[in-house]
Amino acid sequence: MESSVIFGMSSSLYDELKVENGRVQQANFHQYRVVRMNESPKIDVTLIANGEAPGGIGEPVTALVAPSVSNALFAITGKRLRKLPLSVA
């Protein structure tokens, strides 16, 4: 779950696919900006026992990060951002 938060933050703040002549220019993760440790907030994950069989949980978190970051930026700046990557500049 922690890594999916980092992946979601990276996508929200930095991700941008560049296409030239119909081809994506980023070949792999070496051309993908990822949030660094010094840029990351403290991430606290709490698992709650519910009696169900174990299952996957990490990936769904990624989709929640962009709206959360966008709402936080709105709370700080009063400006609603609706395009990714998010930027207040």
N, C-alpha and C positions, 0 to 999 in steps of 0.2 A: 504494500500500500504506500509506503514511503517513497519508493522509486516512482510509482505512478503519479504521485503529487509533483515530484521533480519533473517528470516527463510532461505533465500537464502545464506546469509553469513555463517550461522551456517552449512548448508549443504556443502558449498564450502570449509570451513576451518576445520571442525571437524567431519563431518558425516562419519561413517564407519560402515557398517553392518558386524557383526561377525557371521559366520555360523559354527556350530559344529554338526557333525553327521546329517547334512541336516536340522538343525533347526536354525533359527535366534535367537541370544542370547539376543538382546534387546527386552524387553517385552513391553515397552511403553516409554513415554516421560521422565520418571524419570531416564532413562538410556541414554538420548540423550543430548549431550552438546549443549547449546545455547549461542550465543554471548551475553555477559553481557553489561549493560549500559555503563560501563567504557571502553569497547572495541569497541563500536559502533561509527561510524562517525555521524556527524550531517546529518539528512535526511530531505530534503526539497521537499515537494510534491506540485505541482501547478496543479490545475484543470482548464481546459480551456473550457468555454461554447461553444457548437457547435450546439445547437438546437435539438439534438437527444434525444430520450427518455433515462432516466437513465438505466444503466446496470452494470454488474459486471466488475471490473477492477483490483482488488488486486492480484489475483493469478498469472496472466501472468508475473508480475514483478519478481517472484521468479526465473524463468528460465533465466533471463537476468543477474543475479548477478554473477554467476560463471565465465562467459566469461569476465565480467567487472573487477572482482578481478584478474583474470588471466592476463588480459592485463595490469592492473596497476602494478602487480608484474613483468611482463616482462619489462615495462618501467623503473622500479627501478633497477632490477637486470640484465637485458639482457638475462635472462634464460626463455625459453618458457616452461610452465608447462602444461601437458596434462592429468594428472590423478587426481582424487579426492580421498581424501581431498587434497587440494592444500597445499604444503609445500616447502619452499625454503631451508630447512635443508638437 
